[in-house]
């Protein structure tokens, strides 16, 4: 499984389709634990992944990989080994969750300038060209022309670091990061034409339609704790895809009746309502192997103020851990 490194240096498993034990385990630890003092036996985590159809062998392998990636630390040896999430990873999880839960809450503030990346590589640099395109896409850029990429993002520091890391040692490589305004030529397509907004809008509408039955069941109180745990992870995975891929263009560049607000409303209602039920199911699964589970397991939800951190955390936790 590919890994994703954030600006904080935390190497997190990347979401992907199909069985994804590492990603699921990282999601559970990030959404339902708020303290690195919680010491979990492997059997408790194996039981949780079993709820998602992950075999015990695959679950233990995923745990071992997270330990190697230093997302999880171990203590003790043999049957007495316990596992805990490192403090910096706890902080990283909270920051990532905040980004996902707040995404799309307020329109982007924009000064009308685009961040523009232009690069030139030698003919022999095909593998580097692929790596640059992949990295730019992952950082919210779209290809305007062959080697010209744009983003409405205001800060050039991140993409400069990415290009330097990928191309500094490539002989003959040249690149520039610029701020630019586009002339409003009515004969031109416009920079927003670099983005496939029609496909993105269709994806938002499909998200709303796909989760409409779950939303109805939530409102009617028909969701069991077991269903809630899996459904909450599923809806978060689907929403985080938008947070990772939507360029978050300024409102005046978006098509009429842009459906992101409807999708966000669906996501927040379902994710918030399922939180207590999912927490209940986690405690039920973990307690036979970890009697202290009820004292440590929690859940997080989006606050009314999108600029505030997620609500949640144990009532008895120190303020720095909530």
ABEGO torsion letter per residue (X at the ends): XBBBBBAAGBBBBBBBBEBBAAAAAAAAAAAABABAABBBBAAAAAAAAAAAGBBAAAAAAAAAAAAAAGABBBBEBEAABBBBBBAAAAAAAAAAAAAAAABGABBBBBAGBBBBBBBBBBAAAAAAAAAAAAAAAAAGBBBABAABBBBABABAAAAAAAAAAAAAABBGBBBBBBBBBBBBBAABAEAAAABBAAAAAAAAAAAAAAAAAAAAAAAAGABBAAAAAAAAAAAAAAAAAAAAABAGBBAAABBBGBAAAAAAAAAAAAAAAAAAAAAAAAAAAAAAABAAAAAABBBBBBBABAABBBBEEBAABBAAAX
